[in-house]
Structure formats: structure tokens, C-alpha cells
Amino acid sequence: MEKRSALDQAFEQRWKTLLGEWIEFLKFPSISAQPSYDSECSRCAAWLVQWLKGNGFHAWLEPTRSKPLVRAHRDGLPGAPHVLYYGHYDVQPVDPVDAWTTPPFDPVYRNDRLYARGAEDNKGQIWFTLQAMATLIAMGNPMPPIDILLEGEEECGSAGITEWLQAHAGDIRSDILLVTDTNTVPDGRPTLVMGLRGIIHATAVLQGPAYDLHSGVHGGVAPNPATGLARLLTSLHDAQGRIAVEGFHDGILPLSPAEKAETARARFDPEQYRHATGVPPCAGDPDRTPIERAGFLPSIDINGIHAGYSGSGIKTIIPATATVKLTARLAAGQDPDHCLDCLCRHLERQVPKGLTLAITERGIGGKGFRLAPDTPLVQQTLMVLEKLQEGEPARLWEGASIPVVSALQSASGADPVLVGFGDEADRIHAPDESFSREQMRRGFVFAGLWLDAMTRGGQ
Amino acid sequence: MEKRSALDQAFEQRWKTLLGEWIEFLKFPSISAQPSYDSECSRCAAWLVQWLKGNGFHAWLEPTRSKPLVRAHRDGLPGAPHVLYYGHYDVQPVDPVDAWTTPPFDPVYRNDRLYARGAEDNKGQIWFTLQAMATLIAMGNPMPPIDILLEGEEECGSAGITEWLQAHAGDIRSDILLVTDTNTVPDGRPTLVMGLRGIIHATAVLQGPAYDLHSGVHGGVAPNPATGLARLLTSLHDAQGRIAVEGFHDGILPLSPAEKAETARARFDPEQYRHATGVPPCAGDPDRTPIERAGFLPSIDINGIHAGYSGSGIKTIIPATATVKLTARLAAGQDPDHCLDCLCRHLERQVPKGLTLAITERGIGGKGFRLAPDTPLVQQTLMVLEKLQEGEPARLWEGASIPVVSALQSASGADPVLVGFGDEADRIHAPDESFSREQMRRGFVFAGLWLDAMTRGGQ
């Protein structure tokens, strides 16, 4: 508890400085998706380099084909595990800007929350981590060797860092990959993300007639691409909702007994789910729980389907084409290349008669992964979360994907640790994004305790 | 042959007058869909009334809730069948106006064709009929009793006449309904339309989540309305393409032996169809020929299907809703109300779990009908077409619908006769619409011979 109180105290002492610097950091409109903000992204990155240099790191900008990477290094205790910290300094666009109470890049602190674009995602969550590192360094605390990698286009696809990683894997070899870009569970208990799903995508166009045909003259004679697409997409699942694509399930890691026990204990209330989303949790394999389906199984989802007329009244056509946009989430163990092949081959094999299929887009986001529940790293991290004394630490198997995490994991060879203190109230990506002093404090204490534990764990 | 030569001769004598008056008729921009042309529609209708009055008819304007009807009457030979002639004086919009070689309402006669909006549809095809009537009257030919009904909004839904018919069915009781608003078969032989399909429509929305959900967090847990809609629409047909909606086939009139024989003789070349449309004629019941499927069987077609994201790249959502627009073509004997009920009930019964269905639009265009091939009226009309000496008359079971025809048929009690001389080269609804002197001559001779045959047939 000594370290815990020291960190609590340090946070209180540092708060004014931390808040002032956080506001400076948030004032950069580092919107990565909009090229007119490119120079603001570069200015923000340069500011981070200066800050890191002033706080005990060797730091520099690393160009990519798009936004620069912020890189930093600090040697640490020999024998301690090498930590790679990843985050992103870019932010989402601010539209609709009229819906903001105060301007998105003019941070305002009210009711113990700081309001600004990026206040949480990911500048706020970066900030407690870097401030905790700076505090430990200033306190003369022993530290593990640390590399820092902050990218500038996570919000628009991470293209630059992904390409950079292919050529520079050797530069970031490390033991542990720390990411603080996630949420706690809904009841707010400290949360360790135990896995993320992978993601692949495809866009398919079913071509029928050379032009929209008159449905009276041709109805019942010409094949209809919209009807054909409905049949094609129906074939992706069986009548119970299980994926029916041959070979797609290859390699899926089954739940270990520990995972099985853990998910069985997790709370999931179908009525609460329905209340929150408007639908019951009834998709996917009916023999598995919703927590298992989201965290441990793949899913194939239609993100969009379009053909023909959408206005009011009637337009009597057989549309010339029908298009679908699909993504699939992949469980740990599935090979994205293989899954994308299986999916595309399935679509090609099932093309309804008279129509032709073109797959116009296809791509891989990243692999899924799961942490083994009983590794020393997981156990140590859970012990740190326990020390926050904010309820029993939760383990969360995330259904979502952070594709760059699996790319970083492959490139660095490190085991990931994903802990974040975001929650729904922060409204990330939306107007009036914010992050509270309390969340900042929790993150700061966690990061400090965790770095300390890693140092000692490696001794 | 005496009557035939007399009509040929009369056409040549009358041609200059006919052409001059046709041009006057075409100069009215009677575009019904665009309210700014309402007064032009009224002026056109008034001009027709004057012309009919000057050519042997009692004629007047009849108001409806929108465009006025042109009505005319002439007593005829007692005992001869009472003929009701229907046509429409309104025309399609002219966009894209830049694509016209000469202005659409400044008719130009070149290479034996008259170019203008409405040159064929329906002003040209009205014109040979009315001119033939006027010629016979001027020649002192005995005539059947004739009523004329020319509406002004066929191109935008026939709402006015449809409402008017409900209150005035008694005013137009007659024996035969003549319509000259159709085409000849592709090889140009004189053609009698033996049937039209009916039409119903529905728009259905499948509601899922309260808002677009993150497909990573919710994929495999939340039901996806686009996936659900694909399954729902697939259930409308069996694996071979036959309609699988319970009760939908009730009442369909089977092909009579004469119809069976006639359609078996009709020419249909699958390769030519594929060349023209881009698809093989492979939809519908595989045990029936394409001609049977389009003319004698119903079809259910998706005219549009829309859900979620349609742009480039990926958007990882489970869309909140999915929408489909459907029309069904109905065979003769099917009750549109019953079919629409069956279709909607089918959709409601098959709603995938977790989703809700709303049918947001539903409506009935009109019933289908077929003429018995061996009635005296059909035989007489075919004999008249034979007298044109332009190849063996063709019988055409149209897959399309002209909803007002079934409404007129019910209101008047008359048997329909649909003969027209349009063909694809006329480019109706498109820029540079035209109708040739030769088509006008054929129509004029047909109308004269047919009216004469009806008079004699009724004696």
C-alpha cells in the first residue's frame, strides 16, 4: 500500500501541471481523417516529442508515408521486461460542431471533467500513462526498459504505422505491449481486456441485367439480382444463426476451462441488453452464451445492402445490380487470409443462376487474439487492478477489433496488456467528449503501480 | 378488299390535314406530372373537344379532382355493339431536353417520321383512331354507337379518372373497350394484346436495434436486420424460383388448350433474350416457358432493397433497419386484395427472431385479365388484322400492367381490345420520340376496318 499512497499523493501534487499540459495537448486539432489538419497533426507530434524529451526520454519523430510516428525510448533496469507502449495522438472529426456545448479544441474543465475532442480517446488515456511514467522517473523509481510508439492515424485506418511495422519490426522487439485505449465494464470495475476479435471485409456486387428492366415485362423471366443476393446472403448462416461457410471455423481456439469458468461467472442480463440496444441478444449460435459469442466466436455481418429504388411510391424495375458490404469478426486462432478465402469462395460457389458476382473490395484488418488467463503477466496485471480497491477486477473478452494491436504484437513479439478507464459517459467520437479527473486519477495510479510491478516482476 | 382500298385512298387524301392537325395536337406541352403545365393540359383537352365537335361527335369536358377528362358520344347503328374508346392526351416529361435533336413541342417531320413528345404515346396512336372515325363518319359509313374517354394523367397514375369511374360507372356502360396504346411484336406483325398482368405493391421495413450498432461489440449477439431481411425475402420463393407464398396462387386461370397451343407456337429465343437484356430467361417456375411465365403466371419482384452503409471502404455497423420495396404482377383470375394480404401475412409470419416488421406502404394497381382466344370479338379483330396483309397477326400476352384498363373494364362491363402500332424505334418516354407515316397509315386502316367490322358484326 505504500506505493499506492505515494502515487495518490503524487497525483494530487501533479494535478495542476498535468491538467495544464493535458489542455495544451488537446488544443491541437489533430484530426487525421481530414487532410487540411495534416500540419496540426505534425505540430501535435512535435509537441509530444518535446514533452517526452523534457521528461526523461530519448524521443524523436519517425516519418511514415502519411502522419509521423512519435517514438521514445528509455533504458531501464537490466533483466526487467521490455515494455512497448502504444497510443494514438490523432482524434476523430468534430461534426456536428454545433452540437458541442463549448468548442471542441478549446478545452473546458467543468464539474470535474475536461471537455474537448480527444479528452478521452486517446489523448486522455495516453496522458495518465505518460504522466505516471514521468512521475516515477522524477521519483527515481526503478523502471523497466520502455519504448513508446504514438501513431497519428488510428482514427482513419493506421495505414502509415502498418506499413512502417513491416520494415521496422526489429526496432521494437519487446516483451509486453501496453495499450490504454479501452473501457471498463459497465459497472465501472477495473478491467483487463483478455482478447480482441480479428476483422476481414469484402464488398460483393451481383450483376444481373445490363440495365434496370421493366418488372412487368420481365418479372418471372429475368433473374433479379436483389432476390439473388438475398438468397446468397441467407446461405452464409444456417437456420439457427450459425455460420455455414465451409472451412470458416478452422483454427478457432476452444475456450479453456479457465475461460469457460470465467465467462460462466460473468454477468449478462438479456433484458438489460434489450433495453440498451433495442433488440434481444439472439443472433449467432444458440448453444453458446452471448459473452462466448462476442468474445470467442466469429461473426459475419452485413454492414450494408443496396439495390434498385429506395424512394417513396413504386418504381417497377428489376434492378441491374445488388451490392453487399460484409465484415467478419474472427476468433483467436482463425487465419484471416484463410477466412477471407473461405468467405469469397462460398459467395462465388453460391451465385444464383443467371447472375454474375464481382468481389470489388476485400481486405484484412487484423487477427484476433486471446490471453491465456493464467499467465504471470495476466495474474500480475489483475493483482495491480485489485490494488485500486475499486471492486473485483473484471476480465473482458472484447468482440471488437483494434487491428493495429495484432500487427504490433506480431512485429514486437510482445504479449499485450489492454487496460483502459473509458466509459460510455465519455461520449468518444461524439460531441462533448470528456474525461473526468477521477478517471485520470485511476489511470495514473494503475499505470504507476503496473510499471512498478513489471519492474519488480522482472527482478 | 373494297373497304381496305377505300381506307387506303382516304388516308392519302386526308394525310395533309391529318398531319397538320396532329402537329397542332403535339404542340400542347401537356405534361401531367409537372403542375406548372396544368393549364396546357386543360388547353389541350379543350382543343380536343373542339376537334371532336367539328368531326361528328357530341363532346365536352368532364372535371375530375385533377386534370379534366375529354368525353364524346355519337349514336350509332341500333343493335351494333357499343364501343368505348379510351386514350390519354397527357405526355411524359421531356428531360433530358438537351438530348433532343429538335425541341420536343415543336414537331418536325423528317424522313417520314414526326418527331415530338407524344408523337406516339399516346397522341399519335389516338390520332389514327380519331381520324379513322372522322373519315368513316364523313364517308357516311354506318358506325357503332361510340363513347370516347381521353384522360390527362395516365403518365402520372390516373388518379382522377380512377376516382371518377367509381361514381360514373353507369355513364360508360358499353360492350367493347378499344385501347390503341400498345406495341406490335418485335418483328412488326399486327398484334392483338390478349392479356395484361395485374399489379400490387408493398414496402416493408425490418427494424432491429434502436440505432446502428458497432458490429464488433455486437456481431453474433444482436440480430442484424439486413441478414434478417435477406432470409425473409428468400422465403418468398422456393429453391427453383417458384413463388412460395401460401394462398398466393389462388384463382389463377390455367391456360386453355387454345392458349397452350398458341404460346407453344410463339417464337422465343433464349439467346436473343440474353443478348437484349444481359441475362438468360431463367427466373420463375422452371417447368413453364418464359412466355407462359410472363403472360400467364404471377411474379414477385424486389424493386429495391436498402440497409446500412453503401460507400467505399468499410463501416463496421449492424444497421438499425432494412427496407424492401416489392411489386407483384398478377395473372388473370387472381384477386389483388387477397394476394396483397397473402404477401403481407407471409412477411409478418416469417419475421426473423428479434426483429420487428412494419409494412409502410401497400397498394393495388389493378387486376390482370386475359381474353378467351376463341370469342367472336377476338376472332373478328384477328380477321381485321389479317386484312392489313402484313404477316400473320400475332397474339401477345403482355407481362406488364395498364391498371386503368381493368378499372375501365369493370366500370363499363366491356370486353377490351388492345391493338397498337408502336415499336421500340419510337423511343417513347425518351428524347426524340417519333411515330412514322407508315405506322399512322397502318393504325388508320386498322381502326377503320375494325369499326366497320364491329358495325357489321353487330347487325
Interface residues (C-beta under 8 A of the other chain):
Chain A: R197 I199 H201 G208 P209 A210 Y211 L213 H214 S215 G216 V217 H218 G219 G220 V221 A222 P223 N224 A226 T227 L229 A230 R231 L233 T234 L236 H237 Y273 T277 G278 V279 P280 P281 C282 A283 G284 D285 P290 R293 A294 L297 P298 S299 I300 D301 I302 N303 G304 I305 H306 A307 G308 Y309 S310 S312 G313 I314 K315 T316 I317 I318 P319 A320 A322 T323 K325 T327 R329 K353 G354 L355 E361 G363 E398 G399 A400 S401
Chain B: R197 I199 H201 G208 P209 A210 Y211 L213 H214 S215 G216 V217 H218 G219 G220 V221 A222 P223 N224 A226 T227 L229 A230 R231 L233 T234 L236 H237 Y273 T277 G278 V279 P280 P281 C282 A283 G284 D285 P290 R293 A294 L297 P298 S299 I300 D301 I302 N303 G304 I305 H306 A307 G308 Y309 S310 S312 G313 I314 K315 T316 I317 I318 P319 A320 A322 T323 K325 T327 R329 K353 G354 L355 E361 G363 E398 G399 A400 S401
